[in-house]
Amino acid sequence: MNGLKEYVIITSIFSPTEAIGKFSKLSNYKVIVVGDRKTPEKWAHDNILFLSISKQKNMGFSIESHMPDNHYCRKMLGYLYAIKHGADVIIDSDDDNIPNNNWCFPSFSGEYSLLGSDLGMVNIYKLFTKKFIWPRGFPLQLINSDNDKSRFFSEKVTPCEVGVWQALVNGDPDVDAIFRFLYPGRTYFKNRSPVVLAKGTACPFNSQNTAFHKSVFPLLYLPCFVNFRFTDILRGLVAQPIMWKHGLAVGFTKANAIQKRNEHNFLKDFESEVPCYLHSQDVISIVTSAIRSGKNLLQDLLSAYEALEKEKIVNRNELNTLYFWVTDIDKLNKSISRKR
């Protein structure tokens, strides 16, 4: 995306990996690795900014003291750093996600294949492979019942405004533990044109290989008090109805990276993913109802999580931490406006 200031944000508890080395060679991107208590104290790599716990505590963001240690949510301090330093695009990735040599994302404004509106939850992987596979966060009750592929054929090329691009990943893509137990092996997606989901049509997206335009930076909030494997899925489910209210959409594009997954305990993954199975469809409807006014993104985000707290999908601690995120984002927005 020529002319844009793009940041890649990664968390890691390991010494620099193969993926980190590859990201460090991407000259058009500023790469930040956010550390945690488990990260080696002397972590360092050329062309990478490392935010240690001690640096995080001195960044001046109010949310820092209200989020847990040893949690993926600390990645938000990398987002805030990037926003403060003028990012136009923030890209989420992982330390086991190796970018291709031509790693990039489509433009946020352009003409793309648009899936029809109001289709509910769809399994976007069906458009990128014939393999029986579904993304992490996709409702279990739809895995076998969502077989009417004809409804996907409503896609047509049309002007689109995209707030978030999710790029797929080859090798070991982001699927749930049930899939990994049942269907071990590698997956490679076909190279097809990008697909954008119209209003009322949703699919879970993750934080593995995902680009956010600055217009939706407030929606980067990662829930801090839900199960680890639900954190980024919940974020994506909350974001989609809010984007619909503001004329924006999520798009999915071909694989531009390969994952060599760090070691996982599938049973522990399954345990952490249970809220995905139980709540994915409900979150979309709850948030859609909560933001009928469609004010600004921060107000909509607060309304969404307040509604989710009432339904006991998140707890009061989540709301308390979200308030500090909103405060930090609001201060950054006002600071950026003053500089213009």
Secondary structure, 3 states (H helix, E strand, C coil): CCCCCEEEEEECCCCCCHHHHHHCCCCCEEEEEECCCCCCCCCCCCCEEEECHHHHHCCCCHHHHHCCCCCHHHHHHHHHHHHHCCCCEEEEECCCEEECCCCCCCCCEEEEEEECCCCEECCHHHHCCCCCCCCCCCCHHHCCCCCCHHHHHHCEEEEEEEEEEEECCEECCCCCHHHHHHCCCCECCCCCCCEEECCCEECCCCCCEEEEEHHHHHHHCCCCCCCHHHHHHHHHHHHHHHHHHCCCEEEEECCCEEECCCCCCHHHHHHHHHHHHHHHHHHHHHHHHHCCCCCCHHHHHHHHHHHHHHCCCCCHHHHHHHHHHHHHHHHHHHHHHHHC
